[in-house]
Amino acid sequence: MENFNPAVSDAFKTPCVAGDTVLTGSCTAASNYWSSTTFAFNPGIAWDVNFNFGSVNAFSKDFTGRVRAVRGGSP
């Protein structure tokens, strides 16, 4: 594994600053973040990414979690 704890590239290891937005900052404040992908066999479950260890798990959508703003495709 190239990066570990957090398992993200150096661009995302910047310290979190109060007031950061998707336009002004990018940081990894916690280990777990929701993906937008629903678990195929149960619509009440979604995938969650752990940025400390680089793992992916499925959890109930009833849990409270963080999200990251991302953009797909090329500029």
Backbone torsions as a table, in degrees:
resi	resn	phi	psi	omega
1	MET	NA	132.1	-176.9
2	GLU	-72.6	-42.5	-179.0
3	ASN	-125.3	145.2	-178.0
4	PHE	-147.8	132.6	173.0
5	ASN	51.4	66.2	7.0
6	PRO	-89.6	152.3	-178.6
7	ALA	-89.4	56.4	179.2
8	VAL	-133.1	162.8	178.6
9	SER	-68.3	162.0	-177.0
10	ASP	-56.2	-29.8	-179.5
11	ALA	-60.6	-24.3	-178.3
12	PHE	-102.6	7.0	-179.9
13	LYS	-93.6	11.9	179.6
14	THR	-69.5	148.8	179.4
15	PRO	-64.1	144.9	176.3
16	CYS	-78.2	137.0	179.9
17	VAL	-122.5	135.2	178.3
18	ALA	-53.7	132.7	179.8
19	GLY	93.3	-4.3	176.5
20	ASP	-57.2	140.9	174.5
21	THR	-126.7	177.3	178.4
22	VAL	-64.2	-18.0	-180.0
23	LEU	-93.8	-20.9	-173.2
24	THR	-115.4	-13.5	-177.1
25	GLY	-158.9	160.5	176.9
26	SER	-147.0	120.7	-178.8
27	CYS	-148.9	166.6	175.4
28	THR	-111.8	97.5	-173.9
29	ALA	-86.0	-24.4	-177.2
30	ALA	-145.8	170.6	-175.3
31	SER	-79.7	-36.9	-171.6
32	ASN	-110.6	137.1	177.8
33	TYR	-137.6	141.4	177.3
34	TRP	-72.8	146.0	167.2
35	SER	-96.5	174.0	177.3
36	SER	-93.4	7.4	-173.5
37	THR	-97.3	123.8	176.5
38	THR	-80.4	143.2	176.0
39	PHE	-63.2	126.7	-171.4
40	ALA	-59.0	-33.0	-174.1
41	PHE	-95.6	-1.5	-179.5
42	ASN	-156.3	107.8	-177.1
43	PRO	-66.8	-9.0	177.4
44	GLY	-88.6	3.9	-177.3
45	ILE	-124.6	143.0	176.6
46	ALA	-131.5	163.2	179.5
47	TRP	-82.8	143.2	-178.3
48	ASP	-127.8	136.0	-179.0
49	VAL	-107.8	128.8	177.2
50	ASN	-96.1	112.1	-176.4
51	PHE	-80.8	-8.7	173.8
52	ASN	-76.1	-45.1	-172.6
53	PHE	-111.8	-8.1	179.8
54	GLY	78.6	20.5	-179.2
55	SER	-95.2	161.7	178.1
56	VAL	-127.2	132.4	-178.3
57	ASN	-136.5	160.5	176.2
58	ALA	-105.7	130.5	-179.7
59	PHE	-133.4	156.8	175.8
60	SER	-60.8	141.1	177.9
61	LYS	-70.7	-6.0	176.4
62	ASP	-72.9	-20.6	-180.0
63	PHE	-73.7	147.7	174.7
64	THR	-86.4	135.4	179.8
65	GLY	-150.6	172.9	179.1
66	ARG	-93.3	161.1	175.2
67	VAL	-129.9	157.9	174.3
68	ARG	-120.0	139.3	175.5
69	ALA	-82.3	127.9	177.9
70	VAL	-135.2	160.6	178.0
71	ARG	-126.5	133.5	178.4
72	GLY	-92.7	160.6	176.1
73	GLY	84.5	-176.1	-178.7
74	SER	-103.0	150.5	178.7
75	PRO	-69.4	NA	NA
